[in-house]
């Protein structure tokens, strides 16, 4: 112990040894002060850890208690829901609604029996659809009575909220105190009201409402061995507090705010059951969302439990240090005779620490350095540093050379920061540097600055290499994805070129025949002006058709990544024109239900690629299936909520159930060797990344239906 607390240079130690010889008592006081400072630092640290240990040892218990509390509240509420349902099924109540005379007397007796049978119910009322109390049963001091003086409750919040409920639903009020004649009832009656509407032939006829005393429920919730229990309302005021004078602060109009007692309450609410900035780590919180407004239950470790635990921990820590201190006293005297050995051990201990350490006075003068710091400063001996001001080395940007940081630590007690040092060979070293202020009062009345710099170069280099590797792998993956996207587009290009060739055959044939006819008539000089114009018009129309087809193809191939506003109708028309001959050849009817005015702001060629891929897949499914009647593909668009929806539905028989969840996976195909398995993968990526939308497929009617949803706010041009 004594070897660890002496942190001064050799000259300083020699002065101490002389002091020991002159005055052993003074030396013991000195050692006691140094040990006390170290013991205090360690004591604070251990005490903090003990506090954390206590907190987390109770955390699981708190979670279990919260679950039990929730269960108790639900059980209690469900009991009274059952009571209300039973009352609603009462035969006399039904006879009352049937208009039977004199039945009100028997109904009163029935409801009175319900109140008598349920100990905690202190009020039960039947209120008609106009808000008039028809029956009111009160229980005061255990005596049940039928109240004759009835009132209209149409404007009361519980009536309004209950009348808006559906059949079978319940309204559950907040925890509050019962109020009679405009005043809080004394003694306090913590109350919960549960009500349900009554319907006859879908017509609202009134409500049944129960007021039940929550004392037993609260008592069972508050009865915790380890915790004090608080209830907090949604306005962050106390409903219940271990100190009864602070309970019900909202209704009583007292000024007992939760935030005054638990300053970090808002962080506790935000991070339920997690560690937050709670100095003593004493609070646990859980929300209960059963009543009209959500409320919170807060557990606090009981003060007597906390104090007893910390008192025992403190005793053990103090006892430990007393034993260590007493054990170290003989070594003080032994050390006086073996000073040289002690000095060697101290010197080796400090020098063997692998990171730079120094002790300076408040003026920045080095009092103690180790070999690691000496080498870092480029010195061959510690004597070259001891006695010199650290600020003389600022030009080299070395640790502990900043006067500003020393002034900062003298104000703040301790600071930490990252030091970056560039060596002569331009190699960089990184240090996690901590500077601590150490003050000695009484005997020395001096202030020192202790510095420790931990070399984190290897860790930082490793992190940088790891980040570089991650970036490289990410770039490789992005490149692979770009290649996949291009491959998918090339595959679609192949299909398009095939369709274009088929479409060009007919106009080329017409142009050829027309040209031959024109040439023959010219040779025979048998060509009228009307025939000449007809032949030329025929050739021009077919050339224009071929030009339009080529333009559509070029639009699809456009590589420009420029967003523009376009209609889905325009996109689908181009695709249907390209695939026209294939549809006709395979005898597939296209039903185009695309709305004219639905516009999208985005990458037109990418959406066309997605739709073209889906159309081609559908046509591939029709290929070879001659037994399908009414072969058709229907494309529809509509707006739903905040989305633009595109549906493409075919009658090709659908997708096998074992495939439907894999259809968008990379390389998955149902086309054997003919398919690449990347078309729908790329389509999904385009919809998600370029349009921030979603795409899914489901079997519907006679085939598959692809559903694309595009958020309107992300894919429409703002005016």
C-alpha positions as CSV (number, residue, x, y, z in Angstrom):
1,X,0.0,0.0,0.0
2,X,2.7,2.5,1.0
3,X,4.6,1.9,-2.2
4,X,1.7,2.9,-4.3
5,X,0.9,6.2,-2.6
6,X,4.4,7.8,-2.7
7,X,4.3,9.6,-6.1
8,X,7.2,12.0,-5.9
9,X,10.7,12.1,-7.4
10,X,13.8,10.7,-5.6
11,X,14.9,14.1,-4.2
12,X,11.4,14.6,-2.7
13,X,11.5,11.1,-1.2
14,X,14.9,11.7,0.3
15,X,13.5,14.8,2.1
16,X,10.8,12.5,3.5
17,X,13.3,10.0,4.8
18,X,15.2,12.8,6.6
19,X,11.9,13.9,8.0
20,X,11.2,10.4,9.3
21,X,14.5,10.3,11.2
22,X,13.8,13.6,12.8
23,X,10.2,13.2,13.5
24,X,8.5,9.7,13.1
25,X,5.2,11.1,14.3
26,X,5.2,13.8,11.6
27,X,6.1,11.2,8.9
28,X,3.1,9.0,10.1
29,X,0.8,12.0,9.7
30,X,2.2,12.6,6.2
31,X,1.6,8.9,5.2
32,X,-1.8,9.0,6.8
33,X,-2.8,12.0,4.7
34,X,-1.6,10.5,1.5
35,X,-3.3,7.2,2.3
36,X,-6.4,9.0,3.3
37,X,-6.6,10.8,-0.1
38,X,-6.1,7.6,-2.0
39,X,-8.5,5.7,0.3
40,X,-11.1,8.5,-0.2
41,X,-10.8,8.2,-4.0
42,X,-11.1,4.4,-3.9
43,X,-13.9,4.7,-1.3
44,X,-15.9,6.9,-3.6
45,X,-15.4,4.6,-6.5
46,X,-16.3,1.4,-4.6
47,X,-19.3,3.2,-3.0
48,X,-20.5,4.1,-6.5
49,X,-20.1,0.6,-7.7
50,X,-22.0,-0.7,-4.6
51,X,-24.8,1.7,-5.4
52,X,-25.0,0.5,-9.0
53,X,-24.9,-3.1,-7.7
54,X,-27.8,-2.5,-5.5
55,X,-29.8,-0.8,-8.3
56,X,-29.3,-3.6,-10.8
57,X,-29.9,-6.3,-8.2
58,X,-33.4,-4.8,-7.7
59,X,-34.0,-4.1,-11.4
60,X,-35.4,-7.6,-12.2
61,X,-37.4,-7.6,-9.0
62,X,-38.9,-4.2,-10.1
63,X,-39.8,-5.6,-13.5
64,X,-41.5,-8.6,-11.9
65,X,-43.4,-6.3,-9.5
66,X,-44.5,-4.1,-12.4
67,X,-45.9,-7.2,-14.2
68,X,-47.7,-8.3,-11.0
69,X,-49.1,-4.8,-10.5
70,X,-50.4,-4.7,-14.1
71,X,-52.0,-8.1,-13.6
72,X,-53.7,-7.0,-10.4
73,X,-55.1,-3.8,-11.9
74,X,-56.4,-5.8,-15.0
75,X,-57.9,-8.5,-12.8
76,X,-59.7,-5.9,-10.7
77,X,-61.0,-4.0,-13.7
78,X,-62.1,-7.2,-15.4
79,X,-64.0,-8.2,-12.3
80,X,-66.1,-5.0,-12.5
81,X,-66.5,-5.4,-16.2
82,X,-68.0,-8.8,-15.5
83,X,-70.3,-7.2,-12.9
84,X,-71.5,-4.6,-15.5
85,X,-72.1,-7.3,-18.1
86,X,-74.1,-9.3,-15.5
87,X,-76.2,-6.3,-14.7
88,X,-76.8,-5.6,-18.4
89,X,-78.2,-9.2,-18.7
90,X,-80.5,-8.7,-15.7
91,X,-84.0,-9.8,-16.6
92,X,-85.7,-6.9,-14.7
93,X,-83.6,-4.4,-16.7
94,X,-84.8,-6.0,-19.9
95,X,-88.4,-5.9,-18.7
96,X,-87.8,-2.2,-17.8
97,X,-86.8,-1.4,-21.4
98,X,-89.8,-3.4,-22.6
99,X,-92.0,-0.9,-20.8
100,X,-93.3,-3.2,-18.1
101,X,-95.0,-1.2,-15.3
102,X,-93.9,-1.2,-11.7
103,X,-90.7,-3.1,-12.6
104,X,-88.5,-0.2,-11.4
105,X,-89.0,-1.4,-7.8
106,X,-87.6,-4.8,-8.5
107,X,-84.7,-3.4,-10.6
108,X,-83.7,-1.2,-7.7
109,X,-83.6,-4.2,-5.4
110,X,-81.5,-6.2,-7.9
111,X,-79.0,-3.4,-8.3
112,X,-78.9,-2.9,-4.5
113,X,-78.0,-6.6,-4.1
114,X,-75.1,-6.2,-6.5
115,X,-73.7,-3.3,-4.4
116,X,-74.1,-5.3,-1.2
117,X,-72.4,-8.4,-2.7
118,X,-69.4,-6.4,-3.9
119,X,-67.6,-4.9,-1.0
120,X,-65.7,-2.2,-2.8
121,X,-68.6,-0.8,-4.9
122,X,-69.9,2.3,-3.1
123,X,-72.0,3.6,-5.9
124,X,-74.0,2.1,-8.8
125,X,-76.1,4.1,-11.2
126,X,-78.4,3.5,-14.1
127,X,-78.6,6.6,-16.3
128,X,-81.0,6.8,-19.3
129,X,-80.1,8.1,-22.7
130,X,-81.0,11.7,-21.8
131,X,-78.5,11.7,-18.9
132,X,-81.2,11.3,-16.2
133,X,-80.4,9.1,-13.2
134,X,-83.1,6.4,-13.1
135,X,-81.6,4.4,-10.2
136,X,-78.7,5.3,-7.9
137,X,-77.5,3.0,-5.2
138,X,-75.0,4.3,-2.6
139,X,-73.1,2.5,0.1
140,X,-72.0,4.6,3.1
141,X,-70.2,3.0,6.0
142,X,-71.2,-0.5,4.8
143,X,-74.9,0.5,4.6
144,X,-76.6,0.3,1.2
145,X,-79.3,2.7,0.4
146,X,-81.4,3.7,-2.6
147,X,-81.1,7.4,-3.3
148,X,-84.3,9.1,-4.1
149,X,-82.9,12.5,-5.1
150,X,-81.8,11.9,-8.6
151,X,-79.9,14.3,-11.0
152,X,-79.2,14.8,-14.6
153,X,-75.7,13.8,-15.6
154,X,-75.8,14.5,-19.3
155,X,-73.0,17.1,-19.1
156,X,-70.7,14.9,-17.0
157,X,-67.5,13.7,-18.8
158,X,-68.1,10.0,-18.0
159,X,-71.7,10.1,-19.5
160,X,-70.4,11.8,-22.7
161,X,-67.5,9.4,-23.1
162,X,-69.6,6.3,-22.4
163,X,-72.5,7.2,-24.7
164,X,-70.0,7.3,-27.6
165,X,-68.8,3.8,-27.0
166,X,-69.9,0.8,-29.0
167,X,-71.8,-2.2,-27.6
168,X,-69.6,-4.2,-25.3
169,X,-67.0,-1.4,-24.8
170,X,-66.1,0.1,-21.4
171,X,-65.0,3.5,-20.1
172,X,-62.5,3.4,-17.3
173,X,-61.9,6.7,-15.5
174,X,-58.6,8.0,-14.0
175,X,-57.6,7.3,-10.5
176,X,-59.0,10.2,-8.4
177,X,-60.6,11.0,-5.1
178,X,-64.4,10.8,-4.8
179,X,-66.2,14.1,-4.8
180,X,-69.5,14.7,-3.1
181,X,-71.4,18.0,-3.4
182,X,-68.4,19.6,-5.1
183,X,-65.9,18.8,-2.3
184,X,-63.4,16.0,-1.9
185,X,-64.9,13.4,0.4
186,X,-63.1,12.9,3.8
187,X,-61.6,10.5,4.5
188,X,-60.2,10.2,1.0
189,X,-61.8,7.6,-1.2
190,X,-59.5,6.7,-4.1
191,X,-62.0,5.9,-6.8
192,X,-62.2,4.3,-10.3
193,X,-65.3,4.6,-12.3
194,X,-66.2,1.9,-14.9
195,X,-69.2,2.3,-17.2
196,X,-70.7,0.7,-20.3
197,X,-73.4,1.7,-22.7
198,X,-76.7,-0.1,-23.0
199,X,-78.1,-0.7,-26.5
200,X,-81.5,-2.1,-27.4
201,X,-81.9,-3.0,-31.1
202,X,-78.8,-1.0,-32.0
203,X,-80.3,2.1,-30.2
204,X,-78.5,3.7,-27.3
205,X,-80.7,3.6,-24.2
206,X,-78.4,4.7,-21.4
207,X,-75.4,3.6,-19.3
208,X,-74.6,1.6,-16.2
209,X,-71.7,3.0,-14.1
210,X,-69.9,1.7,-11.0
211,X,-67.8,3.7,-8.6
212,X,-65.5,1.3,-6.7
213,X,-63.2,2.0,-3.9
214,X,-59.6,1.4,-4.9
215,X,-58.1,1.3,-1.4
216,X,-57.6,-2.5,-1.3
217,X,-56.1,-2.4,-4.8
218,X,-53.7,0.4,-3.9
219,X,-52.7,-1.3,-0.7
220,X,-51.8,-4.5,-2.5
221,X,-49.8,-2.5,-5.1
222,X,-48.0,-0.4,-2.4
223,X,-47.1,-3.4,-0.2
224,X,-43.6,-3.9,-1.5
225,X,-40.8,-5.3,0.6
226,X,-38.0,-3.5,-1.2
227,X,-39.7,-0.4,-2.7
228,X,-41.6,2.7,-1.8
229,X,-44.4,3.2,-4.4
230,X,-45.4,6.4,-6.1
231,X,-48.3,6.9,-8.6
232,X,-47.9,9.8,-11.0
233,X,-50.7,11.2,-13.3
234,X,-50.2,12.3,-16.9
235,X,-49.5,15.9,-15.8
236,X,-46.5,14.6,-13.8
237,X,-48.1,15.3,-10.4
238,X,-48.3,12.8,-7.5
239,X,-51.4,10.6,-7.3
240,X,-49.9,8.6,-4.5
241,X,-46.8,9.2,-2.4
242,X,-45.3,7.3,0.6
243,X,-45.9,10.6,2.4
244,X,-49.7,10.9,2.5
245,X,-49.5,14.7,2.6
246,X,-48.0,14.7,-0.9
247,X,-50.7,12.4,-2.4
248,X,-53.4,13.6,-4.8
249,X,-51.5,16.9,-5.4
250,X,-53.5,17.7,-8.6
251,X,-57.0,17.4,-7.0
252,X,-55.9,18.9,-3.7
253,X,-54.1,21.8,-5.4
254,X,-50.9,21.3,-3.5
255,X,-47.6,22.2,-4.9
256,X,-45.9,18.8,-4.7
257,X,-44.5,18.3,-8.1
258,X,-42.8,15.1,-9.1
259,X,-40.0,16.9,-10.8
260,X,-39.1,18.6,-7.5
261,X,-38.5,15.3,-5.9
262,X,-37.3,13.3,-8.9
263,X,-35.5,15.9,-11.1
264,X,-34.9,13.4,-13.9
265,X,-38.5,12.3,-14.2
266,X,-38.8,13.2,-17.9
267,X,-35.8,11.1,-18.8
268,X,-37.2,8.2,-16.7
269,X,-40.5,8.5,-18.6
270,X,-38.7,8.5,-22.0
271,X,-36.5,5.5,-21.1
272,X,-38.8,3.3,-19.0
273,X,-36.8,0.7,-17.0
274,X,-33.5,1.7,-18.4
275,X,-30.6,3.4,-16.7
276,X,-30.7,7.2,-17.1
277,X,-29.0,10.2,-15.5
278,X,-30.1,9.3,-12.0
279,X,-27.4,10.3,-9.5
280,X,-28.3,7.7,-6.9
281,X,-29.9,5.1,-9.3
282,X,-32.9,4.8,-7.0
283,X,-35.9,4.9,-9.3
284,X,-37.8,2.5,-11.6
285,X,-40.8,3.5,-13.7
286,X,-43.6,1.7,-15.6
287,X,-46.6,3.1,-17.4
288,X,-50.2,1.8,-16.9
289,X,-52.4,2.5,-20.0
290,X,-55.7,1.1,-18.8
291,X,-57.6,4.1,-17.5
292,X,-58.8,7.2,-19.4
293,X,-55.4,8.8,-19.2
294,X,-52.1,6.9,-18.9
295,X,-50.5,7.1,-15.4
296,X,-47.2,5.9,-14.1
297,X,-46.0,3.7,-11.2
298,X,-42.6,4.6,-9.8
299,X,-40.6,2.4,-7.5
300,X,-37.9,3.8,-5.2
301,X,-35.6,1.6,-3.2
302,X,-36.8,2.1,0.4
303,X,-34.6,4.6,2.2
304,X,-34.1,2.3,5.2
305,X,-33.1,-0.5,2.9
306,X,-30.8,1.7,0.9
307,X,-29.2,3.3,4.0
308,X,-28.7,-0.1,5.7
309,X,-27.1,-1.5,2.5
310,X,-24.8,1.5,2.0
311,X,-24.0,1.7,5.7
312,X,-22.9,-1.9,5.7
313,X,-20.9,-1.4,2.5
314,X,-19.3,1.7,4.0
315,X,-18.4,-0.2,7.2
316,X,-16.8,-3.0,5.2
317,X,-14.8,-0.5,3.0
318,X,-13.6,1.5,6.0
319,X,-12.7,-1.7,7.8
320,X,-10.8,-2.9,4.8
321,X,-8.8,0.4,4.6
322,X,-8.2,0.4,8.4
323,X,-6.8,-3.1,8.2
324,X,-4.6,-2.1,5.2
325,X,-3.4,1.0,7.0
326,X,-2.6,-0.9,10.2
327,X,-0.9,-3.5,8.2
328,X,1.2,-0.9,6.4
329,X,2.5,0.9,9.6
330,X,5.3,-1.6,10.3
331,X,6.5,-1.3,6.7
332,X,6.9,2.5,7.2
333,X,9.6,1.8,9.8
334,X,11.2,-1.0,7.9
335,X,11.2,1.3,4.8
336,X,13.2,3.9,6.7
337,X,16.1,1.4,6.9
338,X,15.7,0.0,3.4
339,X,15.2,3.3,1.5
340,X,17.4,2.3,-1.3
341,X,15.5,-0.9,-2.0
342,X,12.2,1.0,-1.8
343,X,13.5,3.6,-4.2
344,X,14.5,0.9,-6.7
345,X,11.2,-0.7,-6.5
346,X,9.4,2.6,-6.9
347,X,11.5,3.5,-9.8
348,X,10.9,0.2,-11.5
349,X,7.2,0.3,-10.8
350,X,6.8,3.7,-12.5
351,X,9.1,2.9,-15.3
352,X,7.5,-0.4,-16.1
353,X,4.1,1.3,-16.7
354,X,3.9,1.2,-20.5
355,X,2.3,4.6,-21.0
356,X,3.6,8.1,-20.2
357,X,3.1,9.4,-16.6
358,X,4.1,12.6,-15.0
359,X,3.6,14.7,-11.9
360,X,3.8,18.5,-12.1
361,X,3.3,21.3,-9.8
362,X,0.6,23.9,-10.5
363,X,3.2,26.0,-12.4
364,X,3.8,23.1,-14.9
365,X,7.2,22.1,-13.5
366,X,7.9,18.3,-13.9
367,X,8.4,16.6,-10.5
368,X,8.1,13.0,-11.6
369,X,8.3,11.4,-15.0
370,X,8.8,7.8,-16.2
371,X,10.9,6.2,-18.9
372,X,8.0,6.1,-21.4
373,X,7.5,9.9,-21.2
374,X,11.2,10.5,-21.3
375,X,11.5,8.6,-24.6
376,X,8.4,10.3,-26.0
377,X,10.0,13.7,-25.4
378,X,13.2,12.5,-27.1
379,X,15.3,12.7,-24.0
380,X,18.0,10.2,-22.9
381,X,17.5,10.8,-19.1
382,X,14.7,11.8,-16.8
383,X,17.0,14.5,-15.4
384,X,16.5,16.3,-18.7
385,X,12.8,16.8,-17.8
386,X,12.6,17.0,-14.0
387,X,12.7,20.6,-12.8
388,X,11.8,22.0,-16.2
389,X,8.5,23.6,-17.2
390,X,6.4,21.4,-19.5
391,X,5.3,24.4,-21.5
392,X,8.9,24.7,-22.9
393,X,8.0,21.7,-25.2
394,X,4.8,23.1,-26.7
395,X,6.5,23.5,-30.2
396,X,6.5,19.7,-30.4
397,X,2.8,19.2,-29.5
398,X,3.6,16.6,-26.9
399,X,1.4,15.4,-24.0
400,X,1.2,17.6,-20.9
401,X,2.5,20.7,-22.7
402,X,-0.7,22.7,-22.8
403,X,-0.9,25.5,-20.2
404,X,-4.6,26.0,-21.1
405,X,-5.4,22.4,-20.2
406,X,-3.5,22.7,-16.9
407,X,-5.5,25.8,-16.1
408,X,-8.6,23.9,-17.0
409,X,-7.9,21.0,-14.7
410,X,-7.1,23.3,-11.8
411,X,-10.7,24.6,-12.2
412,X,-12.4,21.3,-13.0
413,X,-10.4,18.7,-10.9
414,X,-10.0,16.4,-13.9
415,X,-10.3,16.4,-17.7
416,X,-9.7,13.9,-20.5
417,X,-9.0,14.4,-24.1
418,X,-7.3,12.9,-27.2
419,X,-3.7,13.8,-27.9
420,X,-2.4,13.4,-31.5
421,X,1.4,13.5,-31.8
422,X,3.3,13.6,-35.1
423,X,6.8,12.1,-34.9
424,X,9.7,13.3,-37.1
425,X,9.1,10.4,-39.5
426,X,5.5,11.7,-39.8
427,X,4.1,8.7,-38.0
428,X,1.2,9.6,-35.8
429,X,0.6,8.5,-32.2
430,X,-2.7,8.8,-30.4
431,X,-3.1,9.0,-26.7
432,X,-6.2,8.9,-24.4
433,X,-4.9,11.5,-21.9
434,X,-6.3,12.1,-18.4
435,X,-5.1,15.0,-16.2
436,X,-6.1,15.1,-12.5
437,X,-5.7,17.8,-9.9
438,X,-4.3,16.5,-6.6
439,X,-4.4,18.8,-3.6
440,X,-2.7,18.3,-0.2
441,X,-4.0,20.4,2.7
442,X,-2.7,20.9,6.2
443,X,0.9,19.7,6.3
444,X,1.9,20.5,2.7
445,X,-1.0,22.7,1.4
446,X,0.2,22.1,-2.1
447,X,-1.5,21.3,-5.5
448,X,-0.1,18.9,-8.0
449,X,-1.2,17.8,-11.5
450,X,-1.0,14.1,-12.3
451,X,-1.1,13.1,-16.0
452,X,-1.6,9.7,-17.5
453,X,-1.6,9.2,-21.3
454,X,-2.7,5.8,-22.6
455,X,-1.4,4.8,-26.0
456,X,-4.4,3.9,-28.2
457,X,-2.6,4.1,-31.5
458,X,-2.9,0.4,-32.2
459,X,-6.6,0.4,-31.4
460,X,-7.2,3.5,-33.5
461,X,-5.2,2.1,-36.4
462,X,-7.1,-1.2,-36.1
463,X,-10.4,0.7,-36.2
464,X,-9.3,2.7,-39.2
465,X,-8.2,-0.5,-41.0
466,X,-11.5,-2.1,-40.1
467,X,-13.4,0.9,-41.4
468,X,-11.4,0.9,-44.6
469,X,-12.1,-2.8,-45.1
470,X,-15.8,-2.1,-44.5
471,X,-15.8,0.7,-47.0
472,X,-14.0,-1.5,-49.6
473,X,-16.5,-4.4,-49.1
474,X,-19.4,-1.9,-49.3
475,X,-18.0,-0.5,-52.5
476,X,-17.6,-4.0,-53.9
477,X,-21.2,-4.9,-53.0
478,X,-22.5,-1.6,-54.5
479,X,-20.5,-2.4,-57.7
480,X,-22.0,-5.9,-57.8
481,X,-25.4,-4.5,-57.3
482,X,-24.8,-2.0,-60.2
483,X,-23.7,-4.9,-62.4
484,X,-26.8,-6.9,-61.4
485,X,-29.0,-3.9,-62.2
486,X,-27.4,-3.4,-65.6
487,X,-27.7,-7.2,-66.3
488,X,-31.4,-7.0,-65.5
489,X,-31.8,-4.1,-67.8
490,X,-29.8,-5.8,-70.6
491,X,-32.1,-8.8,-70.1
492,X,-35.1,-6.6,-70.6
493,X,-33.4,-4.9,-73.6
494,X,-33.1,-8.4,-75.2
495,X,-36.8,-8.9,-74.8
496,X,-37.6,-5.5,-76.1
497,X,-35.3,-5.8,-79.1
498,X,-37.0,-9.1,-79.9
499,X,-40.4,-7.4,-79.7
500,X,-39.2,-4.4,-81.8
501,X,-37.9,-6.8,-84.5
502,X,-41.3,-8.5,-84.6
503,X,-43.0,-5.1,-84.8
504,X,-40.8,-3.9,-87.6
505,X,-41.4,-7.0,-89.8
506,X,-44.9,-5.9,-90.8
507,X,-44.1,-2.2,-91.7
508,X,-40.9,-3.3,-93.5
509,X,-42.9,-5.7,-95.6
510,X,-45.5,-3.0,-96.3
511,X,-42.7,-0.5,-97.3
512,X,-41.1,-3.1,-99.5
513,X,-44.3,-4.0,-101.3
514,X,-45.3,-0.4,-101.7
515,X,-41.9,0.6,-103.1
516,X,-42.0,-2.2,-105.6
517,X,-45.5,-1.2,-106.7
518,X,-44.4,2.4,-107.0
519,X,-41.3,1.4,-109.0
520,X,-43.3,-0.8,-111.4
521,X,-46.0,1.8,-112.0
522,X,-43.2,4.4,-112.7
523,X,-41.6,2.1,-115.3
524,X,-45.0,1.5,-117.0
525,X,-45.8,5.1,-116.8
526,X,-49.1,4.2,-115.4
527,X,-48.9,6.2,-112.1
528,X,-51.5,8.8,-111.4
529,X,-50.9,11.7,-108.9
530,X,-53.5,10.2,-106.5
531,X,-51.7,6.7,-106.6
532,X,-48.3,8.4,-106.0
533,X,-49.5,10.3,-103.0
534,X,-51.1,7.1,-101.6
535,X,-47.8,5.1,-102.0
536,X,-45.7,7.8,-100.4
537,X,-48.2,8.3,-97.5
538,X,-48.2,4.5,-96.8
539,X,-44.4,4.5,-96.7
540,X,-44.2,7.6,-94.4
541,X,-46.8,6.2,-92.0
542,X,-44.9,2.9,-91.6
543,X,-41.5,4.7,-91.3
544,X,-43.1,6.9,-88.5
545,X,-44.4,3.8,-86.8
546,X,-40.9,2.3,-86.8
547,X,-39.4,5.6,-85.6
548,X,-41.9,5.8,-82.7
549,X,-40.9,2.3,-81.7
550,X,-37.2,3.2,-81.8
551,X,-37.9,6.3,-79.7
552,X,-39.7,4.3,-77.0
553,X,-36.7,1.9,-76.9
554,X,-34.3,4.8,-76.6
555,X,-36.3,6.3,-73.8
556,X,-36.2,3.0,-71.9
557,X,-32.4,2.9,-72.3
558,X,-31.9,6.4,-71.1
559,X,-29.1,6.4,-68.5
560,X,-29.8,9.9,-67.2
561,X,-30.4,9.9,-63.4
562,X,-32.6,12.9,-63.5
563,X,-36.0,13.1,-61.8
564,X,-38.9,14.3,-63.8
565,X,-42.7,14.5,-63.6
566,X,-44.5,12.0,-65.7
567,X,-47.8,10.1,-65.8
568,X,-48.1,6.3,-65.2
569,X,-50.3,6.2,-68.2
570,X,-47.5,7.5,-70.5
571,X,-45.1,4.8,-69.0
572,X,-47.6,2.0,-69.5
573,X,-48.6,3.1,-73.0
574,X,-45.0,2.9,-74.2
575,X,-44.5,-0.6,-72.7
576,X,-47.8,-1.8,-74.2
577,X,-46.8,-0.5,-77.6
578,X,-43.4,-2.3,-77.4
579,X,-45.1,-5.5,-76.3
580,X,-48.0,-5.2,-78.7
581,X,-47.1,-8.0,-81.1
582,X,-46.2,-10.3,-78.3
583,X,-49.6,-9.8,-76.7
584,X,-51.3,-10.5,-80.0
585,X,-49.1,-13.5,-80.8
586,X,-49.8,-15.1,-77.4
587,X,-53.5,-14.0,-77.6
588,X,-53.3,-12.2,-74.3
589,X,-55.8,-9.4,-73.7
590,X,-54.5,-6.2,-72.0
591,X,-57.0,-4.4,-69.8
592,X,-55.6,-0.9,-69.2
593,X,-57.3,0.7,-66.2
594,X,-54.6,3.3,-65.6
595,X,-56.0,6.7,-64.6
596,X,-54.9,9.6,-66.9
597,X,-54.2,12.2,-64.2
598,X,-52.0,10.2,-61.8
599,X,-48.5,11.8,-62.0
600,X,-45.3,10.7,-60.4
601,X,-42.1,12.7,-59.8
602,X,-39.1,10.4,-60.2
603,X,-37.0,8.3,-62.6
604,X,-39.3,7.4,-65.4
605,X,-37.0,4.8,-67.1
606,X,-36.6,2.9,-63.8
607,X,-40.4,2.6,-63.2
608,X,-40.8,1.6,-66.9
609,X,-38.2,-1.1,-66.3
610,X,-40.1,-2.5,-63.3
611,X,-43.4,-2.6,-65.1
612,X,-41.8,-4.1,-68.2
613,X,-40.2,-6.8,-66.1
614,X,-43.5,-7.7,-64.5
615,X,-45.3,-7.8,-67.9
616,X,-42.6,-10.0,-69.5
617,X,-42.8,-12.4,-66.5
618,X,-46.5,-12.6,-66.9
619,X,-46.2,-13.3,-70.7
620,X,-43.6,-16.0,-69.9
621,X,-46.1,-17.7,-67.6
622,X,-48.8,-17.7,-70.4
623,X,-46.3,-19.1,-72.9
624,X,-47.1,-22.8,-73.5
625,X,-50.3,-22.8,-71.4
626,X,-52.9,-23.3,-74.1
627,X,-55.6,-24.5,-71.7
628,X,-56.1,-21.0,-70.2
629,X,-59.4,-19.4,-71.0
630,X,-59.7,-15.6,-71.1
631,X,-55.9,-15.0,-71.0
632,X,-55.5,-11.4,-69.8
633,X,-53.3,-9.0,-67.9
634,X,-55.0,-6.1,-66.1
635,X,-53.1,-3.0,-65.0
636,X,-54.9,-0.6,-62.6
637,X,-53.9,2.5,-60.7
638,X,-55.6,4.3,-57.9
639,X,-54.9,6.5,-54.8
640,X,-55.3,5.0,-51.4
641,X,-54.8,7.1,-48.3
642,X,-51.3,8.7,-48.8
643,X,-50.1,6.3,-51.5
644,X,-50.3,5.8,-55.2
645,X,-51.1,2.1,-55.9
646,X,-50.3,0.2,-59.1
647,X,-51.7,-3.3,-59.5
648,X,-50.8,-5.7,-62.3
649,X,-52.9,-8.9,-62.3
650,X,-52.8,-11.8,-64.7
651,X,-54.8,-15.0,-65.2
652,X,-51.8,-17.3,-65.8
653,X,-52.5,-19.6,-62.8
654,X,-50.6,-17.8,-60.1
655,X,-47.3,-18.6,-58.2
656,X,-46.7,-21.8,-56.2
657,X,-47.0,-21.3,-52.5
658,X,-43.5,-22.5,-51.9
659,X,-42.2,-19.9,-54.2
660,X,-44.3,-16.8,-53.4
661,X,-42.2,-15.7,-50.4
662,X,-38.9,-16.2,-52.4
663,X,-39.9,-14.4,-55.6
664,X,-37.9,-11.2,-54.8
665,X,-34.8,-13.0,-53.5
666,X,-31.6,-12.6,-55.4
667,X,-31.0,-15.2,-58.1
668,X,-34.3,-16.9,-57.5
669,X,-36.1,-18.0,-60.7
670,X,-38.8,-20.4,-61.8
671,X,-37.6,-20.4,-65.5
672,X,-34.9,-23.1,-65.2
673,X,-31.9,-22.1,-67.3
674,X,-33.7,-19.3,-69.2
675,X,-34.0,-16.9,-66.3
676,X,-31.3,-15.0,-64.4
677,X,-33.3,-14.6,-61.2
678,X,-32.4,-10.9,-60.8
679,X,-35.3,-9.1,-62.6
680,X,-37.7,-8.9,-59.6
681,X,-34.8,-8.4,-57.2
682,X,-33.8,-5.3,-59.1
683,X,-37.4,-4.2,-59.4
684,X,-37.9,-4.4,-55.6
685,X,-34.7,-2.4,-55.1
686,X,-35.8,0.3,-57.6
687,X,-39.2,0.6,-55.9
688,X,-37.7,0.8,-52.4
689,X,-34.6,3.0,-53.0
690,X,-35.6,5.2,-55.9
691,X,-39.3,5.7,-55.0
692,X,-39.3,4.9,-51.2
693,X,-42.2,2.5,-51.9
694,X,-43.0,-1.2,-51.5
695,X,-43.8,-4.1,-53.9
696,X,-45.4,-7.4,-53.0
697,X,-47.1,-10.3,-54.8
698,X,-50.1,-12.4,-53.9
699,X,-52.2,-15.0,-55.6
700,X,-55.5,-13.5,-56.6
701,X,-58.4,-15.0,-58.5
702,X,-56.9,-16.9,-61.5
703,X,-53.3,-15.7,-61.2
704,X,-50.7,-13.5,-59.6
705,X,-51.2,-9.9,-58.6
706,X,-48.2,-7.5,-58.2
707,X,-49.0,-4.5,-55.9
708,X,-46.7,-1.5,-56.0
709,X,-47.3,1.3,-53.4
710,X,-45.6,4.7,-53.9
711,X,-45.9,7.3,-51.1
712,X,-47.5,10.4,-52.6
713,X,-45.4,12.9,-50.6
714,X,-42.1,11.3,-51.8
715,X,-43.2,10.8,-55.4
716,X,-45.2,13.9,-56.4
717,X,-43.8,17.3,-57.4
718,X,-44.6,20.0,-54.9
719,X,-46.2,23.2,-56.3
